[in-house]
Amino acid sequence: MSLSYMLRLLWAHWPWWLAGAWVGLWLVPLARIIPRKVLQGAKDPCNAWHGPGGGVKQPVPLFRRLWVPLVNACLWAYAADTACHPAFWAVLSGAGLASTLVLLALIDWDTTMLPDLVVLPLGVAGLASSYAGFTPHNLLVSAASAFVVLGLMGGLAWLFQRIKGESGIGGGDLKLLAALATWWGMVGVLYVVLWASLLTVVWYLLWRRFKGLSSEAEWPFGPAIVVAALLWGL
């Protein structure tokens, strides 16, 4: 995406990117509030889930408060530029998808958690968008794609665990991929998995090399899925 294209987007769809920036401001605190509520509901200590971001007790980085609204504003402007008819609901559908993915990436980065509270509504919204004609396929294909992806990836995860004795992919990641299948279908999700797998390996190696990783922290797969999914959507 060129700079001139982005500037044209922002000029042509300024109400949407302003709304996206405002929503982006709320995504940052929500990424801490939601996992904290989930942990409280499960009666787990707040430091029970610890990702590279340090968990819910760490202060929110200042840079995050800047880049999240900026990225979300650009994603909303892009959704406005590419939406089908009826424009308002189509834009809202695409913008909601993008913001939810950003929220999930932030939560997973901090806690290695992909809460059902966020993931499951994303799948329901994908089914609704397919029914409304906002996705490339109909409702039946959307639902079937989710079931196939969940069965296929779940089966591979089970097989990996039987052979290696350890989990290859988390349950939250499986649910997220199934939710994405309602939006982009089975083939789209397989491409997302491929690019996310490559991305997370490179990301992990660079992070360990230049930033280090706490011995208590686990490496999340969700942020790489989100980045790959957004790039696929773009």
KACORTA-V197718 format. One record per pair of residues at least 24 apart in sequence whose ideal C-beta (glycine too) atoms are under 10 Angstrom apart, sorted by sequence separation. I is the first residue (numbers start at 1). J is the second residue. D is the distance in whole Angstrom. If there is no record, write none. Layout:
i:I j:J d:D
i:I j:J d:D
This chain:
i:32 j:56 d:5
i:74 j:98 d:9
i:75 j:99 d:7
i:150 j:174 d:6
i:153 j:177 d:6
i:154 j:178 d:9
i:169 j:193 d:9
i:197 j:221 d:8
i:199 j:223 d:9
i:200 j:224 d:4
i:203 j:227 d:9
i:31 j:56 d:9
i:32 j:57 d:9
i:96 j:121 d:10
i:97 j:122 d:7
i:100 j:125 d:8
i:149 j:174 d:8
i:150 j:175 d:8
i:152 j:177 d:9
i:153 j:178 d:8
i:196 j:221 d:7
i:199 j:224 d:4
i:200 j:225 d:8
i:32 j:58 d:9
i:72 j:98 d:7
i:75 j:101 d:9
i:96 j:122 d:9
i:152 j:178 d:10
i:196 j:222 d:9
i:198 j:224 d:9
i:199 j:225 d:9
i:32 j:59 d:10
i:71 j:98 d:9
i:72 j:99 d:6
i:75 j:102 d:7
i:123 j:150 d:10
i:150 j:177 d:8
i:151 j:178 d:9
i:196 j:223 d:9
i:197 j:224 d:8
i:200 j:227 d:9
i:32 j:60 d:7
i:71 j:99 d:10
i:97 j:125 d:7
i:149 j:177 d:5
i:150 j:178 d:4
i:153 j:181 d:10
i:169 j:197 d:10
i:193 j:221 d:10
i:196 j:224 d:4
i:197 j:225 d:9
i:199 j:227 d:6
i:200 j:228 d:9
i:31 j:60 d:8
i:96 j:125 d:6
i:97 j:126 d:8
i:146 j:175 d:10
i:149 j:178 d:5
i:150 j:179 d:10
i:152 j:181 d:10
i:195 j:224 d:8
i:196 j:225 d:5
i:199 j:228 d:6
i:72 j:102 d:6
i:148 j:178 d:9
i:149 j:179 d:9
i:195 j:225 d:9
i:196 j:226 d:8
i:198 j:228 d:9
i:29 j:60 d:8
i:68 j:99 d:10
i:71 j:102 d:7
i:72 j:103 d:9
i:146 j:177 d:9
i:147 j:178 d:8
i:149 j:180 d:8
i:150 j:181 d:8
i:193 j:224 d:10
i:196 j:227 d:7
i:197 j:228 d:9
i:28 j:60 d:6
i:93 j:125 d:7
i:97 j:129 d:8
i:146 j:178 d:4
i:149 j:181 d:4
i:192 j:224 d:9
i:193 j:225 d:8
i:195 j:227 d:8
i:196 j:228 d:4
i:199 j:231 d:9
i:28 j:61 d:9
i:31 j:64 d:9
i:93 j:126 d:9
i:96 j:129 d:9
i:145 j:178 d:8
i:146 j:179 d:7
i:148 j:181 d:7
i:149 j:182 d:9
i:192 j:225 d:6
i:195 j:228 d:4
i:196 j:229 d:8
i:68 j:102 d:7
i:146 j:180 d:9
i:147 j:181 d:8
i:152 j:186 d:8
i:192 j:226 d:9
i:194 j:228 d:8
i:195 j:229 d:9
i:68 j:103 d:9
i:93 j:128 d:8
i:94 j:129 d:8
i:145 j:180 d:9
i:146 j:181 d:5
i:192 j:227 d:10
i:193 j:228 d:8
i:196 j:231 d:10
i:28 j:64 d:6
i:29 j:65 d:9
i:93 j:129 d:5
i:145 j:181 d:4
i:146 j:182 d:5
i:149 j:185 d:9
i:153 j:189 d:8
i:189 j:225 d:9
i:192 j:228 d:5
i:193 j:229 d:10
i:195 j:231 d:7
i:196 j:232 d:10
i:27 j:64 d:9
i:28 j:65 d:6
i:31 j:68 d:9
i:68 j:105 d:10
i:92 j:129 d:10
i:97 j:134 d:9
i:144 j:181 d:9
i:145 j:182 d:7
i:146 j:183 d:10
i:148 j:185 d:9
i:149 j:186 d:6
i:152 j:189 d:9
i:153 j:190 d:9
i:156 j:193 d:10
i:191 j:228 d:8
i:192 j:229 d:5
i:195 j:232 d:7
i:28 j:66 d:10
i:68 j:106 d:7
i:97 j:135 d:10
i:143 j:181 d:9
i:144 j:182 d:10
i:145 j:183 d:9
i:148 j:186 d:5
i:152 j:190 d:9
i:191 j:229 d:10
i:192 j:230 d:10
i:28 j:67 d:10
i:90 j:129 d:8
i:93 j:132 d:7
i:142 j:181 d:8
i:143 j:182 d:7
i:145 j:184 d:8
i:146 j:185 d:9
i:147 j:186 d:10
i:149 j:188 d:10
i:189 j:228 d:10
i:192 j:231 d:9
i:25 j:65 d:8
i:28 j:68 d:5
i:89 j:129 d:9
i:94 j:134 d:7
i:141 j:181 d:10
i:142 j:182 d:5
i:145 j:185 d:5
i:146 j:186 d:9
i:149 j:189 d:5
i:153 j:193 d:7
i:189 j:229 d:8
i:191 j:231 d:10
i:192 j:232 d:5
i:24 j:65 d:9
i:27 j:68 d:6
i:28 j:69 d:8
i:93 j:134 d:5
i:94 j:135 d:10
i:141 j:182 d:9
i:142 j:183 d:8
i:144 j:185 d:9
i:145 j:186 d:4
i:148 j:189 d:9
i:149 j:190 d:8
i:152 j:193 d:10
i:188 j:229 d:9
i:191 j:232 d:6
i:192 j:233 d:9
i:24 j:66 d:10
i:26 j:68 d:9
i:27 j:69 d:8
i:64 j:106 d:7
i:90 j:132 d:8
i:92 j:134 d:9
i:93 j:135 d:9
i:142 j:184 d:9
i:144 j:186 d:8
i:145 j:187 d:8
i:24 j:67 d:9
i:25 j:68 d:8
i:26 j:69 d:9
i:89 j:132 d:7
i:90 j:133 d:8
i:91 j:134 d:10
i:139 j:182 d:9
i:142 j:185 d:7
i:145 j:188 d:8
i:146 j:189 d:9
i:149 j:192 d:10
i:189 j:232 d:9
i:24 j:68 d:5
i:25 j:69 d:5
i:27 j:71 d:10
i:28 j:72 d:10
i:89 j:133 d:10
i:90 j:134 d:5
i:137 j:181 d:10
i:141 j:185 d:7
i:145 j:189 d:7
i:149 j:193 d:9
i:177 j:221 d:10
i:188 j:232 d:6
i:23 j:68 d:10
i:24 j:69 d:3
i:27 j:72 d:6
i:64 j:109 d:10
i:89 j:134 d:8
i:137 j:182 d:9
i:141 j:186 d:9
i:176 j:221 d:9
i:180 j:225 d:8
i:184 j:229 d:8
i:188 j:233 d:9
i:23 j:69 d:8
i:24 j:70 d:7
i:26 j:72 d:10
i:60 j:106 d:9
i:64 j:110 d:10
i:86 j:132 d:9
i:137 j:183 d:9
i:176 j:222 d:6
i:180 j:226 d:9
i:183 j:229 d:8
i:21 j:68 d:9
i:22 j:69 d:8
i:24 j:71 d:7
i:25 j:72 d:9
i:86 j:133 d:9
i:135 j:182 d:8
i:136 j:183 d:9
i:137 j:184 d:9
i:173 j:220 d:8
i:21 j:69 d:4
i:24 j:72 d:3
i:84 j:132 d:10
i:85 j:133 d:9
i:86 j:134 d:9
i:135 j:183 d:6
i:136 j:184 d:8
i:137 j:185 d:5
i:170 j:218 d:9
i:172 j:220 d:9
i:173 j:221 d:5
i:177 j:225 d:7
i:180 j:228 d:10
i:184 j:232 d:7
i:20 j:69 d:8
i:21 j:70 d:7
i:23 j:72 d:6
i:24 j:73 d:6
i:84 j:133 d:7
i:85 j:134 d:10
i:134 j:183 d:9
i:135 j:184 d:7
i:136 j:185 d:7
i:137 j:186 d:10
i:172 j:221 d:9
i:173 j:222 d:6
i:176 j:225 d:6
i:180 j:229 d:6
i:183 j:232 d:10
i:184 j:233 d:7
i:20 j:70 d:9
i:21 j:71 d:10
i:22 j:72 d:9
i:23 j:73 d:9
i:24 j:74 d:10
i:60 j:110 d:9
i:84 j:134 d:7
i:135 j:185 d:8
i:170 j:220 d:8
i:172 j:222 d:7
i:176 j:226 d:8
i:179 j:229 d:10
i:183 j:233 d:8
i:20 j:71 d:9
i:21 j:72 d:7
i:22 j:73 d:9
i:24 j:75 d:9
i:56 j:107 d:9
i:83 j:134 d:8
i:84 j:135 d:10
i:137 j:188 d:10
i:170 j:221 d:7
i:173 j:224 d:10
i:17 j:69 d:10
i:20 j:72 d:5
i:21 j:73 d:4
i:23 j:75 d:10
i:24 j:76 d:9
i:58 j:110 d:7
i:119 j:171 d:10
i:123 j:175 d:8
i:126 j:178 d:9
i:127 j:179 d:9
i:130 j:182 d:6
i:136 j:188 d:9
i:169 j:221 d:6
i:170 j:222 d:8
i:173 j:225 d:7
i:177 j:229 d:9
i:180 j:232 d:9
i:17 j:70 d:10
i:19 j:72 d:9
i:20 j:73 d:4
i:21 j:74 d:9
i:23 j:76 d:8
i:53 j:106 d:8
i:57 j:110 d:10
i:119 j:172 d:7
i:122 j:175 d:9
i:123 j:176 d:9
i:126 j:179 d:6
i:129 j:182 d:8
i:130 j:183 d:8
i:135 j:188 d:10
i:168 j:221 d:10
i:176 j:229 d:9
i:180 j:233 d:9
i:19 j:73 d:8
i:20 j:74 d:7
i:22 j:76 d:10
i:53 j:107 d:9
i:56 j:110 d:6
i:118 j:172 d:10
i:119 j:173 d:10
i:122 j:176 d:8
i:125 j:179 d:8
i:126 j:180 d:7
i:128 j:182 d:9
i:129 j:183 d:7
i:17 j:72 d:9
i:18 j:73 d:7
i:20 j:75 d:6
i:21 j:76 d:8
i:53 j:108 d:9
i:54 j:109 d:9
i:55 j:110 d:6
i:56 j:111 d:6
i:116 j:171 d:9
i:119 j:174 d:10
i:120 j:175 d:7
i:123 j:178 d:6
i:124 j:179 d:8
i:126 j:181 d:8
i:127 j:182 d:5
i:130 j:185 d:9
i:17 j:73 d:4
i:20 j:76 d:3
i:21 j:77 d:10
i:51 j:107 d:9
i:52 j:108 d:10
i:53 j:109 d:4
i:54 j:110 d:7
i:55 j:111 d:6
i:114 j:170 d:7
i:116 j:172 d:8
i:119 j:175 d:5
i:122 j:178 d:10
i:123 j:179 d:4
i:126 j:182 d:3
i:127 j:183 d:9
i:169 j:225 d:10
i:16 j:73 d:8
i:17 j:74 d:7
i:19 j:76 d:6
i:20 j:77 d:7
i:51 j:108 d:7
i:52 j:109 d:6
i:53 j:110 d:4
i:54 j:111 d:9
i:55 j:112 d:9
i:56 j:113 d:9
i:113 j:170 d:9
i:114 j:171 d:8
i:115 j:172 d:8
i:119 j:176 d:5
i:122 j:179 d:4
i:123 j:180 d:8
i:125 j:182 d:8
i:126 j:183 d:4
i:17 j:75 d:9
i:18 j:76 d:9
i:19 j:77 d:10
i:20 j:78 d:9
i:49 j:107 d:10
i:51 j:109 d:6
i:52 j:110 d:8
i:53 j:111 d:7
i:55 j:113 d:10
i:112 j:170 d:8
i:114 j:172 d:3
i:118 j:176 d:9
i:119 j:177 d:10
i:120 j:178 d:10
i:121 j:179 d:9
i:122 j:180 d:8
i:123 j:181 d:8
i:124 j:182 d:8
i:125 j:183 d:8
i:126 j:184 d:9
i:14 j:73 d:10
i:16 j:75 d:10
i:17 j:76 d:6
i:18 j:77 d:9
i:20 j:79 d:8
i:49 j:108 d:10
i:51 j:110 d:5
i:53 j:112 d:9
i:113 j:172 d:7
i:114 j:173 d:7
i:116 j:175 d:7
i:119 j:178 d:9
i:120 j:179 d:7
i:123 j:182 d:5
i:13 j:73 d:10
i:16 j:76 d:5
i:17 j:77 d:4
i:20 j:80 d:9
i:50 j:110 d:8
i:51 j:111 d:5
i:52 j:112 d:9
i:112 j:172 d:8
i:114 j:174 d:9
i:115 j:175 d:10
i:119 j:179 d:6
i:122 j:182 d:8
i:123 j:183 d:9
i:15 j:76 d:9
i:16 j:77 d:6
i:17 j:78 d:9
i:19 j:80 d:10
i:49 j:110 d:8
i:50 j:111 d:7
i:51 j:112 d:4
i:112 j:173 d:10
i:114 j:175 d:7
i:118 j:179 d:9
i:119 j:180 d:10
i:122 j:183 d:8
i:15 j:77 d:10
i:16 j:78 d:9
i:17 j:79 d:10
i:49 j:111 d:4
i:50 j:112 d:7
i:51 j:113 d:8
i:108 j:170 d:9
i:114 j:176 d:6
i:10 j:73 d:8
i:13 j:76 d:8
i:14 j:77 d:8
i:16 j:79 d:7
i:17 j:80 d:8
i:48 j:111 d:9
i:49 j:112 d:6
i:50 j:113 d:10
i:9 j:73 d:10
i:10 j:74 d:8
i:13 j:77 d:5
i:16 j:80 d:4
i:47 j:111 d:10
i:49 j:113 d:5
i:108 j:172 d:8
i:9 j:74 d:7
i:12 j:77 d:8
i:13 j:78 d:9
i:15 j:80 d:8
i:16 j:81 d:9
i:46 j:111 d:9
i:48 j:113 d:10
i:107 j:172 d:10
i:108 j:173 d:9
i:114 j:179 d:10
i:11 j:77 d:9
i:13 j:79 d:9
i:14 j:80 d:10
i:9 j:76 d:10
i:10 j:77 d:6
i:13 j:80 d:4
i:16 j:83 d:9
i:6 j:74 d:6
i:9 j:77 d:4
i:12 j:80 d:8
i:13 j:81 d:6
i:104 j:172 d:9
i:108 j:176 d:9
i:8 j:77 d:9
i:9 j:78 d:6
i:12 j:81 d:7
i:30 j:99 d:10
i:34 j:103 d:8
i:38 j:107 d:9
i:9 j:79 d:10
i:13 j:83 d:10
i:34 j:104 d:10
i:6 j:77 d:8
i:9 j:80 d:8
i:31 j:102 d:9
i:35 j:106 d:10
i:6 j:78 d:9
i:9 j:81 d:5
i:16 j:88 d:10
i:19 j:91 d:10
i:23 j:95 d:8
i:27 j:99 d:6
i:31 j:103 d:6
i:34 j:106 d:10
i:35 j:107 d:5
i:39 j:111 d:8
i:104 j:176 d:7
i:1 j:74 d:8
i:5 j:78 d:9
i:8 j:81 d:8
i:9 j:82 d:10
i:19 j:92 d:10
i:23 j:96 d:9
i:26 j:99 d:9
i:27 j:100 d:9
i:30 j:103 d:6
i:31 j:104 d:9
i:34 j:107 d:6
i:35 j:108 d:9
i:38 j:111 d:9
i:28 j:102 d:10
i:31 j:105 d:9
i:32 j:106 d:8
i:33 j:107 d:10
i:39 j:113 d:8
i:41 j:115 d:10
i:16 j:91 d:6
i:20 j:95 d:6
i:23 j:98 d:10
i:24 j:99 d:7
i:27 j:102 d:6
i:28 j:103 d:9
i:31 j:106 d:4
i:32 j:107 d:8
i:35 j:110 d:7
i:36 j:111 d:9
i:38 j:113 d:7
i:101 j:176 d:9
i:104 j:179 d:10
i:5 j:81 d:9
i:16 j:92 d:9
i:19 j:95 d:8
i:23 j:99 d:6
i:27 j:103 d:5
i:30 j:106 d:8
i:31 j:107 d:5
i:35 j:111 d:5
i:39 j:115 d:10
i:41 j:117 d:9
i:1 j:78 d:8
i:26 j:103 d:9
i:27 j:104 d:10
i:30 j:107 d:8
i:31 j:108 d:9
i:34 j:111 d:10
i:35 j:112 d:10
i:38 j:115 d:5
i:13 j:91 d:8
i:17 j:95 d:10
i:20 j:98 d:8
i:24 j:102 d:7
i:27 j:105 d:10
i:28 j:106 d:7
i:31 j:109 d:8
i:32 j:110 d:7
i:35 j:113 d:5
i:37 j:115 d:9
i:38 j:116 d:9
i:101 j:179 d:10
i:16 j:95 d:7
i:20 j:99 d:7
i:23 j:102 d:9
i:24 j:103 d:10
i:27 j:106 d:7
i:31 j:110 d:7
i:32 j:111 d:9
i:34 j:113 d:9
i:35 j:114 d:10
i:38 j:117 d:7
i:100 j:179 d:9
i:101 j:180 d:9
i:23 j:103 d:10
i:27 j:107 d:10
i:31 j:111 d:9
i:35 j:115 d:7
i:37 j:117 d:8
i:38 j:118 d:10
i:34 j:115 d:6
i:35 j:117 d:10
i:97 j:179 d:10
i:101 j:183 d:10
i:34 j:117 d:6
i:35 j:118 d:10
i:97 j:180 d:9
i:34 j:118 d:7
i:97 j:183 d:6
i:31 j:118 d:10
i:97 j:184 d:10
i:30 j:118 d:9
i:94 j:183 d:9
i:93 j:183 d:9
i:119 j:222 d:9
i:112 j:217 d:8
i:111 j:217 d:10
i:112 j:218 d:5
i:114 j:220 d:8
i:110 j:217 d:10
i:111 j:218 d:9
i:112 j:219 d:8
i:113 j:220 d:8
i:114 j:221 d:9
i:112 j:220 d:4
i:114 j:222 d:5
i:111 j:220 d:8
i:112 j:221 d:9
i:113 j:222 d:9
i:109 j:219 d:10
i:110 j:220 d:9
i:112 j:222 d:8
i:109 j:220 d:6
i:111 j:222 d:10
i:112 j:223 d:10
i:114 j:225 d:9
i:108 j:220 d:4
i:114 j:226 d:10
i:107 j:220 d:9
i:108 j:221 d:8
i:109 j:222 d:8
i:108 j:222 d:3
i:109 j:223 d:5
i:105 j:220 d:9
i:107 j:222 d:8
i:108 j:223 d:6
i:104 j:220 d:10
i:106 j:222 d:10
i:107 j:223 d:10
i:108 j:224 d:9
i:105 j:222 d:6
i:106 j:223 d:8
i:108 j:225 d:9
i:109 j:226 d:9
i:104 j:222 d:6
i:105 j:223 d:4
i:108 j:226 d:8
i:104 j:223 d:8
i:105 j:224 d:9
i:105 j:225 d:8
i:106 j:226 d:9
i:101 j:222 d:9
i:102 j:223 d:10
i:104 j:225 d:8
i:105 j:226 d:4
i:101 j:223 d:10
i:104 j:226 d:6
i:105 j:227 d:7
i:103 j:226 d:9
i:101 j:225 d:8
i:102 j:226 d:7
i:105 j:229 d:10
i:101 j:226 d:5
i:102 j:227 d:10
i:104 j:229 d:10
i:105 j:230 d:9
i:100 j:226 d:9
i:101 j:227 d:9
i:98 j:226 d:10
i:101 j:229 d:6
i:102 j:230 d:8
i:101 j:230 d:6
i:98 j:229 d:9
i:97 j:229 d:9
i:98 j:230 d:7
i:101 j:233 d:9
i:97 j:230 d:9
i:98 j:233 d:7
i:97 j:233 d:8
i:98 j:234 d:10
i:94 j:233 d:8
i:52 j:203 d:9
i:82 j:233 d:9
i:52 j:204 d:9
i:78 j:230 d:10
i:82 j:234 d:9
i:79 j:233 d:9
i:52 j:207 d:6
i:75 j:230 d:7
i:78 j:233 d:9
i:52 j:208 d:10
i:78 j:234 d:7
i:75 j:233 d:9
i:52 j:211 d:8
i:55 j:214 d:10
i:71 j:230 d:9
i:75 j:234 d:9
i:52 j:212 d:10
i:54 j:214 d:8
i:74 j:234 d:10
i:52 j:213 d:6
i:55 j:216 d:9
i:51 j:213 d:10
i:52 j:214 d:8
i:54 j:216 d:10
i:55 j:217 d:8
i:51 j:214 d:9
i:54 j:217 d:8
i:50 j:214 d:7
i:53 j:217 d:9
i:50 j:215 d:10
i:51 j:216 d:10
i:52 j:217 d:6
i:50 j:216 d:5
i:51 j:217 d:6
i:52 j:218 d:9
i:50 j:217 d:5
i:51 j:218 d:6
i:52 j:219 d:7
i:53 j:220 d:9
i:49 j:217 d:10
i:50 j:218 d:7
i:51 j:219 d:8
i:52 j:220 d:7
i:47 j:216 d:8
i:49 j:218 d:8
i:51 j:220 d:5
i:53 j:223 d:9
i:49 j:220 d:10
i:51 j:222 d:9
i:52 j:223 d:9
i:51 j:223 d:9
i:1 j:234 d:7
